[in-house]
Amino acid sequence: MLINKNFTKLWFGRLMSNYGDSVVYIVLIWYIMQNTQDMFWVGALNAAAFAPTMLSFLFGNLIDRHKKGKILVILELGQALGNLMILFAMFCLPIMPLLLCAIVFFSCMFSMNTYPVQDAFVPLLVKEEKLEAAQSYMSIGYKIADYLFNGTIGFVLKMISPIVLLLSSIGSFLLSATLFQKIDCKEEIKELHHEKSESVFEGFKIIFSNPLLRMLTISSAICNFGFSGFNVYTAQISKSLNDPTLLGLISAMLSVGCLFGSTFIVHKVLKGMATYQKMIIGYCFFGFCMAIMSFFVSGYWTVLAGMLVSGFFLGIVQTVTTPIIQSSIPNEQLGKVFATQGTISVGIMPVSSLIWGVLANYISVDIFFVIFGIIYVSCSAIFFYQRNKVVS
């Protein structure tokens, strides 16, 4: 896949962009905790980072009407500008956490929209039969690299000035913009006669009028609601075992499992199976693993082993879902569909994080993992039951 020069540039650009995202996230969390000693501002910072996803649907039509390569360049330059503003606010102004939250919101308006643009761009760079393989690479660039970069940068922050790290993040965004600029893809933008009257809510209409898209989007939102709790309860496990390093190790083991699942299991173990069938298996067995985890949350090594195995199946889910969408709708609708899907499925996370923060006082860790597992197994059962209705 990386022999395709255009896709290689997109993938390495994504990797550089993820490095920049990880740097600014770790540095900001460190800065806020060191200078305010108030966890409220840590929560506010996370809310500011996720809030732009609630507005992603507004940009769907823009993505479909303009060349995606140029949009990516603008988005990366916007993130570089945002990081420059953060650098100035942190080291040239008095401590103003509210201002930092506002700048983070501004910067994430660019970063959050890179995902739907790239997902809409991939089908223009690779053949349809290669979409699943392409998503394996993009999954590494999207999420697995995030986990690895977060852990590495947290360690490096102890030795290198945050100013140097932020400058390196600005450089990474400029490098990714350069790589995106060099992608040689002749995009054909269809002229729409109804362009002026097309609603920003068109993505919602497409999703909810299509049984497959509706099912995948709603299930993704429900699962992300559960994942918000997963983040809360893994922190609680780390606290109960009195080992703060466990939280980072949980992310690391899950990412290693995802890497194995999105590559070896998807393309070797499940080779020959339909993409939709792989998705059912991924959801089902990840749910079972989470439910079984409820028996082992009190053991250090059992938690890590459980996360590793669970990651095998989460990697399948992260790899096969996007290609199903990419191959089921026209390219000229992908931008608005992915942007709107982000609004629905990811936009729920700021609110659901607050909800689980309250529920954690009443629901134990083991019960949560049972609930979380049931969510995924139930989605798998729905996919299986609806398979003849949504897959032609």
N, C-alpha and C positions, 0 to 999 in steps of 0.2 A: 504493500500500500504506500509506503513512504517513497517508492520509486516514482510515484506521481508527484512531480515537483510542486505543483500548485497546492496539493493537499499537504505536502511536507511543510511548505511555508505557513499554511494556516495552522498546522499543528504546533510548530515551534513558536509561532506568534502567540498561540493560546498558552503555551507553557511559560513564556516570558511574562505574559500578562498575569498569569496566576502567581508567579513569583512576586510581582509588584503588589498584587492584592494581599498576599500573605504578609509581606513586610509591613505594609501600612496598618493591617489589622493588629498584628502582634505589638508593634511599636505604640500604637494608640492605646491599646488595653493597658500596656505597661505604664505609659505616661499618665493615664487617668487614675489608675490605682495608686501610683506613687504620689501624685500631687493632690488628689482629693480625698483619698481614703474612704470613698463613698461608693458602694456597689450600685447605688441608684444610677450613677453616671455610666457605669459599665453596661447596665441594662438599656439605658437611653441610647448609648452608642450603637448597640446591636439593633435596637429598634430603628434608628436612623439609617442603618445599613440595609435593612430588609424592606423598609417602607417603600422605596421606589418600585419594587416589584408590583405593588398594588396599582401602579400607574402604567405598567408596561403595555397594556392593551391600547393605550393612546398612540403608540408608535408603530403599531402593526401595519397600518396602511403605508406609512412612510417607508418601512422596510421593503415592502413589496413593490413600491413604485420607483425606487432608486437602486443604483448599483450597490450591491452589498459590500463589495471590496472597499469602495470609497466610504461607506458608512462605518465600516470597521476602523478605518484610519482615523476618522473624526472621533470615534468613541475612545480610541487609545490616547489620542492627543488630549481629549477631555479629562481622562483619568490622570495623565501627566500633569495637567494644569491643577487638578484637584489636589494631588500630592504636593505640588509646589505651594499651594495655599495652606495646606496642613503644616508643612515645614515652617512656613513663615509664622503661622499662628502659634505653634508650639515653642519656638525659640526666639521670636522677636516681639511677642506681645505678652501681657500678663496672662496668668492662667484663666482661661475662659472656656470651660467645658461645653457650654451651650453653643458657643461659636464653632467649636470643633464638631459638634453634632450636626450643625447646619452645613458645614463644609463636607462632612462625610455623606450627608444626604445628597448634596450636589454632585460629588464624585461618583456615588453609586448610581445616580441617574444614568451615567455613562456605562459603568461596569455591568450593571444588571441587564442592560440591553444588548451586550455583546453576545449573550447566550442564544437568544432567539435569532439574531442575525446569523451567527455561525451555523446553527442548526438548519437554517433556511439556505445557507450558502453551500453546505456539503453536497447536496444532490446535484449541484451544478458542476462540481469538481470531480465526482466519481460516478461510475456506472451504478445502476440500481442494484445489481447483484453484489456490489461491493459495499453497500451502505452499512451492513452489519459489521463488517471488518473495520470500516472507517469509524463507526461509533465506538468500537473497542479502543481505538487510539484516542478519540476525543474524550472518552470516559476517563482515561488516564490523565489527560490534560485538564479536564474539568475538576475532578474531585480527588482522585488519588494523589495527584501532585500537590493539591492543597494541604492534605494531611501531612505529607512528607515535608513540604516547605514550612508549614507551621511549626513542626517539631524542631527542624533544623534552625530556623531563624530564632526561635525562643532560646536555643542554646547559644547561638552566635551573639545575641543581644548582650550577653554577659561580658563579651570581650571587645565588641566593636561599638562605637558611638552610634546612637540612633540617627544622628544627622547623616552619617555615612550611609546607613541602611536606607534612609528615605531618599537620598540622592541616587542610590543604586536602583531603587524602585522606579524613580522618574526615568532613569536610563532604560529600564526594562520595558516601560510603556512606549518609549520612543523607538526602541528596537523592534517591538512587535508591530508598531505602526509602519515601520520601514518594510518589514516582511510582508505585511498585508498589501502595501502599495505595490509590491513586486509580483503579486499574484496575477497571472495572465489568463483572464477568463472573460470571454466576450459574452456578457450578459445581455439577453434580449428582454427589454422591459416592454410589456404589452401596453399599448395605449387603451385606456378604458374610457368609453364614451360617458359613463356615469361617474367618472372620477370625482367630480366636484360634489356630487350628492352622496358619495359612499360614506356611510356612517363609521365612526370610530368603534362602534359596537359590532361591526361586521364579523369580527373574530368570534364573538359570543354566538352569533347566529349560525356560523359555520359549525362550530363545535357542538352546539346543542341540537342541531338538525341532523348531525351525523352520528348514528348509534355507536360506532367504534370510538370516535373522538370523545363523545360524551362520556362513555364508560371509562376510558383511560384517564380523562381529566378529573372526573369526580373521584375515582379510586386513588389517583395520585394525591389529590387534596386531602383525602381521609388518611392516607398513609403518612403524609407530611405532618398532619396533626399529631399522629403517633410519634413521629420522629422528633417533634418538639419536646415531647415527654422523655424520649430516649436520651436526649442531651441533658435534661434535668436529672434523670435517675442515674445515669452513669457518673455524674458529678457526685451524687449522693453515695454511690458505691465506693468511690474513691475516698470520700470523707469517712464512711463507716469503717473502712479498712485502714484508716489513718495513713494513707500514702498518696500524696498529691501527684506523684509521678504516674500513678496508675491511670489517671485521666488521659494523659498523652499516649500511654501505651495502648489503651483501649482503641483510640483513633488509629494508631499505627497498625495494630493487628487487624483491625477491620479493613484498613486500606490495603494491606498485603493480601488479605483474603479476596478483596474486590479485584485486585490486579490479576490474581490467579483465576478467578471466576470469569472475568471479562475477556480473558485471552484463552487459556488452555481449556477450560470447561466448555465455553461457548463454541470454540472452533475445533476442538478435538473430541471431547467426551460426548457432546451433543451434536456433533457433525451429522448432517443429513436430516435433522429434524427441522420442521418449519419454525420460523421465527416466533410466531404466535404461541406454538407449543413450548418453546424455550421460556417464554415469558410466564406461562402458567406454572412451569416447574420452578422457576426462580422465586416467584411470589409464594408458592406453596411451601417450599422447603426453608425459605428464610423465615416464614411465619412459624413453622415447626421448631426451628432452631431457637427463635426468641422465646417461645413458650417453654421449651426445655431448659432454657437459661434460668428460669425462675427457681430451679432446684439447686443452682450452683452459684448464686450471686454472693455468697458469703466466703468464697474461696478465691484467693488472688490468682492462682494459676488456672483454675477452672474458668474464671471470668475471661481471661486472655485467650484460652483455648477455644472457648465458646464463641468469642468475637471473631477469631480467625476462621472457624468453620462457617459461621453465619455469613461472613464476607464473601465466601465462595458464591453463595446464591444471590446476595445483594449485587454482586458484580454482574451476574446474568441479567438481573432486572435493569440495571443502569445501562447495559449495552444494547438490549434488544428493543426496548420500548420506543425510542426515538426513530429507528429505521421503519417501524411499523407505521408511524405517522407520516414519515417522509415519503413512503411509497404508496400511501393511500389517498393523498390529495394533490392537486396541481401545484407546481412550483410557485406560481404567482400568488398562492394563498398561504404559503408556509410561514411567511413573516408574521402575518396577523394571527395565525393559529398558534404559533409558538409563543408570541408575545402575550396573547390572551390566556393561554394555558399557564404561563408564568404568573399572571395576575391571580388566577383562580387557585392554583395548586401551591405556589410558593408564598403568595401574598397572605395566606392564612397563618403563616408561621409566627409573625410578631405577636398576634393576639393569642394563638394557641400556646406559645411559650409562657405567657402570663397566666393562662388558665392552668397549665400543668404546674407552674410554680406554686399555685394555691392548692391544687389537688395533691401535691406531694406531701402535704401535711396530714392527709387522710388516707391515702392509698399507699400501701407498702411497696417496696421494690419488687418483690416476687410476684405480687398481684399485677403490677404494671406490666411486667414482661409477658404474663399470660394474656392480658388485654391486647398488648402490642402484637403478639403472635396471632391472636384471633383475627385482628384487623387484616393482616396479610393473607392468612389462609382463607378468609371470607372473600377477599378480592379474587384470589385464585379460583375459588369455587364459582364465582360469578363469571369470570372469564371463560371457564370451562363450559358452563351452562349456556352462555351466549355465543359460543364459538361459531355455530352454524348461521347465526343471525348477523354477525358483524364481519365475518371473514368470508370473502367470496372464493 
